[in-house]
Amino acid sequence: MKKMPIAGILILLTFLLSCGQKKPTIDELRSFAATETFPEDQFLDTISNKNALIIVAHDDDDCAMAGTIAKLKAKGWKIWQLSFTTHQAKGTNIHPAVLICEGNQKILADGLYRKGLDTMNNPYLPIPREQFKEQFYSEKVKTALIEKINTFNPSVIFTLDNIKGGYGHPEHIFISQLTLDLFQQKIISAQRIYQSVYTDHMEKEIVDTWLKIRMQKWGYPNASEIANKMLPARLSGRCAQKPTQVHSLF
């Protein structure tokens, strides 16, 4: 598995973007930016089929790769986003995804992808992998995903990481892992998957510091700390992850 950067991005956690609490300041956003440097990715400049898909659990998860998506869109790429949830911009009938791509589509028309979601207090909290099968409508999601991906025929797909899902959200992990499985089994049409992950600096500043303080203040359980305890020892903590994890068929 190769690891290489994709573009300068500031990753904001989905939970933070979707809640009504105080958002990060401009200075805080600057402090979140990666300080590490990595070789430039050359692959995206060589592709003739300029079709890409963003596949995420929630329609604001694209914040993790927004800089790269906007850059590709400016170069003439056709990019759509697929997600379980979808919203309209406040006061409009327009989806915010149109700011950086063609727009957003729901993976499932009925929106039912996880059992008991309407009664869960904290659906963002990590769960053991062995519980995914009993909590998610895996086959239903898989069937819909295969059809939508192969109809669009992307050369590349963008997801969050399949190990921790940013900070431990099981829905992030589920959809990222499912997409990766379909890719590795050569069931879907794509040449590469780019997974957005944290650098050591970003995880320290965003998750271990900024988010931890606010979760304690708001009285919410810390998903990242719970997730770290569930990960194998070799993957605990910051996992030595890079800005983008690339999965390739060649």
N, C-alpha and C positions, 0 to 999 in steps of 0.2 A: 504494500500500500504506500503510495507516494503522498507526501505532504508538501504543499506549497501555498503561497498567499494568493489572494484573488483581487483585492483592492483595499484601499483604506476605508475601514468601516468603524462605526461606533455601535456596539451591540447594546440595545436596551431590552431588558427582560419583558416578555409579554405580560407578565403579571403587573409590572409597573405601568405599562402603557395602558392597560385596560382598566385599572382601578382609578378611583377618583381622588387619590392622594396627591400630595405635592410632587411635581415632576422635577427631574434634575435641572440644575442651573447650567448656563452655558459654560461656566468655569468647571463645573463638575463633569460635564460632557467631555471637555478637553482633557481632563485628568484621566478619563476612561480610555482614551485612545492608546492603542498598542505602542509600546516603546521598542519592541523587538523588530528586527528586519529580516526578511527572507527573500529568496530568489523570486523574480517576477515570473508569473505564469504566462506561457507563450501559446498554449493550446487554443484558447478562445479566439485568437487572431487568425488562426489557420483554418477555421471551419467554414465550409461553404453553405451548409444548411443552418441558417441563423435562426433556428427555433429553439426556445428554451422554456422550461416549466419550473415554477416555484411550487413545491409541494410541502405544505405545512399543516399543522393542526388548526391553528387560529389565524385569521386573516391579518393580524398585526405582527405575526412572527416574521414577516418579510423584512422587518427592521434590521434583522441580522445580516441581510445581504443587500440592503437597499442601495448602497453606494455602487456596488458592482452592477446591479440590475439597471440602474439609471445610466451608467456608463455604456452598457451594451445596447440599451434602447437608443441612445444617441448615435450609435454606430449602425443603426438599421435593423437590429434584432427584433423579432416578433416574440413577445414573452407574455405568457399567461400565468396566473396563480390559481392553484387548487387548494382548498382548505375545507375543514369540517364546518367552521363557523364563518359567517359573512355579515358585514354591517355596512350601513351607508354613512357617509360623512354627515355630521350634525347639520340639520337644516337643509339637506339636499337629498336627491335620490341617486347620488353618484357614489360609487365605491372608492375609497381613498387609494386603492391600488392603481388606479388610472394615472396617478401622479408619476409612477415609475414604470408601468407596464401597460398591457392592453386592458387588464381588468382581472376580476376574480370570479371563479366559479366554485360552487359547492361540490364537494366530492360525492355527497349523497343528497338527493333531492329532499328526502324527508328529514335530514339532519340527525338521524338516530344512529350514532356510531359507538356509543358506550352505554352499557347497562346501568340503570340507577343514577344517571347523571343529575336528574332533576331533584334528587334527595340528598346528594353529597354536600357536606359542609365545605370541604376543602379539596376539590378535585385535582388541584395542582400538586398535592403531596405525593411523593414517590410511593410506588408499590413494588413488591417483588416481581421479577419477570414472569415467574410461573403463574401469576394471577392475571396476566394480560389476556390469556385465552378466555378466561371466564368473565372478564370485565368488558372486553371489546367485541364488536360484531366483525370479527376478522375476515371471514369469508365474504361477507357482504361488501366490506370496504375494499377487499382485494379485487373482487370482480369489477366494481365500479372504477377502481384506479387503473386497472389494466386497459379497460375500454377507453378511458379518457386519455391516457398517456399515448397509446398506440394510434388513436385517432389524430392527435396533435402532432405526433412524430417528432419529438424534440431531439436535438443532438446532445444537449446537456440538461441536467436536472439539478436544481438547488434545493437542499433541505437543511434542517438543523442536524446536529450530530445524533447518532443512534445509541450512544453510550450513556450520556447523562442528560441529553436534551436541553443543554444550556445550564439548567439549575435543578434538574430532577423531575420536571413535569412528565408524568407517564404518557400523556397524549403526544407530546413532542417526540418521545422515544419510540412510541408505537408506530406512528406514521413514517418516521425516518427509517426505522428498522424494516418495516414492510416494503417500503420503496427500494431499499438496498437489497433486500432478499429477491425481489422481482428482477432487479437489475443483474445480480450475480447469477441468477438462474436463466438469464437471457430471455425472459418472458416479455419484457418491455423494450421498446425501441429507444435507445440512448447510447451515446458513446462514453459519457462520463457523468458521475455524480459529484457535485461539490457540496461538502457539508460545512456550514459555518460553525466554528468553535472558538473558544476563548484562547488568547495567549495567556501566559502565566501572569503578566502584568494586569491584563484586563480582568481576569477572574479575581485576582487579589483586590483590585480597586472597586469593581462593580459588585461582585457577589460576597466576597469575604469581608468587605468593609461597608460600602454604601448600603447594599441591600440588607445586610445583617443588622445594622443599626436601626433601619426603618421597620423591619419585620418585628424586632423587639419592641419598638415604640408603638406599633399598631396592634401588638398582641397576637400576631400570626405565627404559626410554626415555621421554622426555617427549613425549606425544602432542600436546599443545597447540602446542609449538614446531614440531613437524613439520608440523602442520596449517596453521599460519600461513604457512609457506614455500610451501605448495601453493595458498593462496588468492590470487586476483587482488590486485594492489596496492591497489585501492580497498577491499578487504575485509580486508586484513591487520591484524594487531594486534587491538585490541578491537572493531573494526568499527562503533563508535558504536552498538552495539545497546542496546535498551531492555528493560525487564523482560518485556514481552510484545509479540510481533509479531503483528498481527491481519490475517488474510486474509479479505476479505469479498466476497460476490457482488453487493453493492449499495452 
